[in-house]
Amino acid sequence: MIPIKNEQELRCMRKACRITAAARALAGEMVRPGVSTLEIDKAVHDYIVAQGATPSFLGYGGFPASSCISVNEVVIHGIPDHRVLKEGDIVSVDVGAYYEGFHGDCAETFACGEISPFAQKLIDVTRQSFYEGIQFARQGNRVSDIGHAIQAYVESNGFSVVRSFVGHGVGANLHEEPEVPNFGAPGRGPRLFKGMTLAVEPMVCAGHYAVNVLKDRWTVVTADGSLAAHYENTFLITDGEPEILTVTDNNSTVITKEVN
């Protein structure tokens, strides 16, 4: 069953999502040569706790950190450690915060110092694909309409969309119904209704979309060693434009197509 949030629940969820978005922004500011992924994770943890919230990821299914930090060919679920970032890396940070019974969830890929034009294009296309997708996040449309738009945009730019992991509903649970694939034919899956809250998260590979999970049972890497990028926001289905909840200011009504 797909949860529909009422106004009281949405008030709590908006706060959880603002905390989450601010933690993502903090992590992004720390991405620079010489900083370890463990340092970034500690800062994310301390910030979320200082806001009276709990890191959603810490201990979730046994995950050992407060954020997923994925570098270069790592697509998602990278475990923070003493690895020091270097010039030219691209760094995906995925964070979540739990506040007054509700979760926020968001991710972004950041450049570490100067990166190649190709890597920058990958980051830009991944981010924009999210906005291409949520143009279709309207009441009455179907879940697959979002993913179809994401896939079409990504592939038109010469990249590929991961098939093995998808977006999802989010709310009282970090992962709720429905699943939201970033690929597939339009007109399929559950219909979208006002009050649904979704986390859409394109995971884009510079090469082939096949991925492998490492022996730690968390870290997901591109099978061909190509770069990967990740972008995610939590948003609300309304009776008009979707409302992105993982924002750091009060202007959360969203322009669904950011780049022309």
C-alpha positions as CSV (number, residue, x, y, z in Angstrom):
1,M,0.0,0.0,0.0
2,I,1.3,3.4,-0.9
3,P,1.2,5.9,2.0
4,I,-0.6,9.2,1.5
5,K,0.7,11.9,3.9
6,N,-1.6,14.3,5.7
7,E,-0.7,17.9,6.5
8,Q,0.6,17.1,10.0
9,E,2.8,14.4,8.6
10,L,4.0,16.7,5.9
11,R,5.0,19.4,8.4
12,C,7.3,16.9,10.1
13,M,8.6,15.5,6.8
14,R,9.4,19.0,5.5
15,K,11.6,19.6,8.6
16,A,13.3,16.2,8.2
17,C,14.0,17.0,4.5
18,R,15.4,20.4,5.2
19,I,17.8,18.9,7.7
20,T,18.8,16.3,5.1
21,A,19.3,18.9,2.4
22,A,21.5,21.0,4.7
23,A,23.6,17.9,5.5
24,R,24.0,17.2,1.8
25,A,25.1,20.9,1.2
26,L,27.6,20.6,4.1
27,A,29.1,17.5,2.7
28,G,29.4,19.1,-0.7
29,E,31.3,22.1,0.8
30,M,33.8,19.6,2.3
31,V,34.6,17.9,-1.0
32,R,38.1,19.0,-1.8
33,P,41.5,17.4,-2.2
34,G,43.1,16.2,1.0
35,V,39.8,15.6,2.9
36,S,38.9,12.0,3.8
37,T,35.4,10.5,3.2
38,L,35.4,9.6,7.0
39,E,35.8,13.3,7.9
40,I,32.8,14.2,5.7
41,D,30.7,11.4,7.2
42,K,31.5,12.7,10.8
43,A,30.5,16.2,9.9
44,V,27.2,14.9,8.4
45,H,26.6,12.8,11.5
46,D,27.3,15.7,13.9
47,Y,25.2,18.1,12.0
48,I,22.1,15.9,11.8
49,V,22.3,15.1,15.5
50,A,22.8,18.7,16.4
51,Q,19.4,19.4,14.7
52,G,17.7,16.9,17.0
53,A,17.4,14.3,14.2
54,T,18.9,10.9,13.7
55,P,21.0,9.8,10.6
56,S,18.6,7.6,8.7
57,F,21.4,5.4,7.2
58,L,23.4,4.7,10.4
59,G,22.7,1.0,11.2
60,Y,20.1,0.7,8.5
61,G,20.3,-2.9,7.4
62,G,23.7,-2.9,9.1
63,F,25.2,0.0,7.2
64,P,28.1,1.3,9.3
65,A,28.0,5.1,8.6
66,S,25.7,8.1,8.5
67,S,26.2,8.8,4.8
68,C,27.0,6.9,1.6
69,I,30.1,8.4,0.0
70,S,30.9,7.0,-3.5
71,V,33.9,8.1,-5.4
72,N,34.5,7.8,-9.2
73,E,33.4,4.3,-10.4
74,V,31.4,3.7,-7.2
75,V,27.8,4.2,-8.0
76,I,26.1,4.1,-4.6
77,H,26.5,2.8,-1.0
78,G,30.2,3.7,-0.7
79,I,31.3,3.2,2.9
80,P,33.2,6.2,4.3
81,D,36.8,5.4,5.4
82,H,40.3,7.0,5.6
83,R,40.5,7.4,1.8
84,V,41.7,10.9,1.0
85,L,40.0,12.7,-1.9
86,K,42.3,13.9,-4.7
87,E,42.0,16.5,-7.5
88,G,39.8,15.2,-10.3
89,D,37.7,12.8,-8.3
90,I,33.9,13.0,-8.5
91,V,32.2,12.3,-5.2
92,S,28.6,11.2,-4.7
93,V,27.1,11.9,-1.2
94,D,23.8,10.3,-0.2
95,V,22.3,11.3,3.1
96,G,19.1,10.9,5.1
97,A,17.7,12.3,8.4
98,Y,14.9,11.0,10.6
99,Y,13.0,13.7,12.5
100,E,9.7,13.4,14.4
101,G,8.8,10.1,12.8
102,F,9.8,10.9,9.2
103,H,12.7,10.6,6.8
104,G,14.3,12.8,4.2
105,D,16.6,11.4,1.5
106,C,18.8,13.1,-1.0
107,A,22.1,12.8,-2.9
108,E,24.3,14.7,-5.2
109,T,27.7,14.2,-7.0
110,F,30.3,16.9,-6.4
111,A,33.5,17.8,-8.2
112,C,36.7,17.5,-6.2
113,G,38.8,20.4,-7.4
114,E,39.3,20.6,-11.2
115,I,37.6,17.7,-13.0
116,S,37.6,16.8,-16.7
117,P,34.9,18.2,-19.0
118,F,33.6,14.7,-19.5
119,A,33.2,14.2,-15.8
120,Q,31.4,17.5,-15.5
121,K,29.1,16.6,-18.3
122,L,28.2,13.3,-16.5
123,I,27.4,15.2,-13.3
124,D,25.3,17.8,-15.1
125,V,23.4,15.3,-17.2
126,T,22.6,13.2,-14.1
127,R,21.3,16.2,-12.2
128,Q,19.3,17.5,-15.1
129,S,17.8,14.0,-15.7
130,F,16.1,14.3,-12.3
131,Y,14.4,17.5,-13.4
132,E,13.4,16.0,-16.8
133,G,11.8,13.1,-14.8
134,I,9.8,15.1,-12.4
135,Q,8.1,17.1,-15.1
136,F,5.9,14.0,-15.2
137,A,5.5,13.8,-11.4
138,R,1.9,15.0,-11.5
139,Q,-1.3,13.6,-10.1
140,G,-2.9,11.2,-12.5
141,N,0.4,10.2,-14.3
142,R,2.0,6.9,-13.7
143,V,5.3,6.1,-11.9
144,S,7.0,4.9,-15.1
145,D,6.4,8.2,-16.8
146,I,9.1,9.7,-14.5
147,G,11.6,6.9,-15.2
148,H,11.0,7.0,-19.0
149,A,11.8,10.7,-19.2
150,I,15.0,10.1,-17.1
151,Q,16.2,7.3,-19.3
152,A,15.5,9.2,-22.6
153,Y,17.4,12.2,-21.5
154,V,20.4,10.3,-20.1
155,E,20.7,8.1,-23.2
156,S,20.3,11.0,-25.5
157,N,23.5,12.4,-23.9
158,G,25.4,9.1,-24.5
159,F,25.3,7.7,-20.9
160,S,23.4,4.8,-19.3
161,V,21.0,4.4,-16.4
162,V,21.5,1.8,-13.7
163,R,18.8,-0.9,-13.8
164,S,19.6,-2.8,-10.6
165,F,18.7,0.0,-8.1
166,V,15.7,2.4,-8.2
167,G,14.0,5.2,-6.5
168,H,11.3,4.7,-3.9
169,G,8.6,6.1,-1.7
170,V,9.8,7.7,1.5
171,G,8.1,8.8,4.7
172,A,7.7,7.1,8.0
173,N,10.0,4.4,6.5
174,L,13.2,5.2,4.6
175,H,12.0,2.9,1.8
176,E,8.2,2.7,1.1
177,E,6.1,1.8,-1.9
178,P,6.2,2.4,-4.8
179,E,9.5,1.6,-6.4
180,V,10.4,4.3,-9.0
181,P,12.7,3.0,-11.7
182,N,14.8,5.4,-13.7
183,F,14.1,3.6,-16.9
184,G,11.3,1.8,-18.8
185,A,8.3,2.4,-20.9
186,P,5.8,5.1,-20.0
187,G,2.3,4.5,-18.8
188,R,3.1,1.7,-16.3
189,G,3.0,1.2,-12.6
190,P,0.9,2.9,-9.9
191,R,-0.8,6.2,-10.6
192,L,0.5,9.3,-8.8
193,F,-1.8,10.9,-6.2
194,K,-1.6,14.1,-4.2
195,G,0.1,13.3,-0.8
196,M,2.6,10.7,-2.1
197,T,6.2,11.5,-1.3
198,L,8.9,10.0,-3.5
199,A,12.7,9.9,-3.7
200,V,13.7,9.9,-7.3
201,E,17.4,9.2,-7.8
202,P,19.0,8.8,-11.2
203,M,22.2,6.7,-11.0
204,V,24.0,7.3,-14.3
205,C,27.1,5.5,-15.7
206,A,29.5,6.9,-18.2
207,G,29.8,3.5,-19.8
208,H,27.5,0.4,-19.6
209,Y,24.8,0.3,-17.0
210,A,25.9,-3.1,-15.5
211,V,27.1,-2.9,-11.9
212,N,28.7,-5.2,-9.3
213,V,28.4,-5.3,-5.5
214,L,31.7,-5.7,-3.7
215,K,32.5,-8.2,-1.0
216,D,31.4,-5.8,1.8
217,R,27.9,-6.3,0.4
218,W,27.3,-2.6,0.2
219,T,29.6,-0.9,-2.3
220,V,28.1,-0.8,-5.8
221,V,30.6,-0.2,-8.7
222,T,30.3,0.0,-12.4
223,A,31.2,-3.3,-14.0
224,D,33.3,-1.7,-16.6
225,G,35.1,0.7,-14.2
226,S,33.5,3.8,-15.8
227,L,32.6,6.9,-13.8
228,A,29.2,7.1,-12.2
229,A,27.1,10.0,-10.8
230,H,24.0,10.1,-8.6
231,Y,21.4,12.8,-7.9
232,E,18.3,12.5,-5.6
233,N,15.6,14.6,-4.0
234,T,12.6,13.8,-2.0
235,F,9.4,15.5,-3.3
236,L,5.7,15.7,-2.8
237,I,3.0,15.0,-5.4
238,T,0.5,17.9,-5.2
239,D,-2.5,19.0,-7.3
240,G,-0.1,20.9,-9.5
241,E,3.7,21.1,-9.7
242,P,5.6,18.7,-7.5
243,E,7.2,20.2,-4.4
244,I,10.8,19.3,-3.7
245,L,11.2,18.8,0.1
246,T,14.9,18.4,0.3
247,V,15.7,22.1,0.1
248,T,17.7,24.4,2.4
249,D,15.5,27.5,2.3
250,N,11.8,28.3,2.4
251,N,11.3,28.4,-1.4
252,S,10.4,24.7,-2.0
253,T,7.9,25.0,-4.8
254,V,9.8,23.6,-7.7
255,I,10.5,24.6,-11.3
256,T,10.5,21.1,-12.7
257,K,12.8,21.9,-15.6
258,E,15.9,23.6,-14.3
259,V,17.9,23.9,-17.5
260,N,16.6,24.7,-20.9
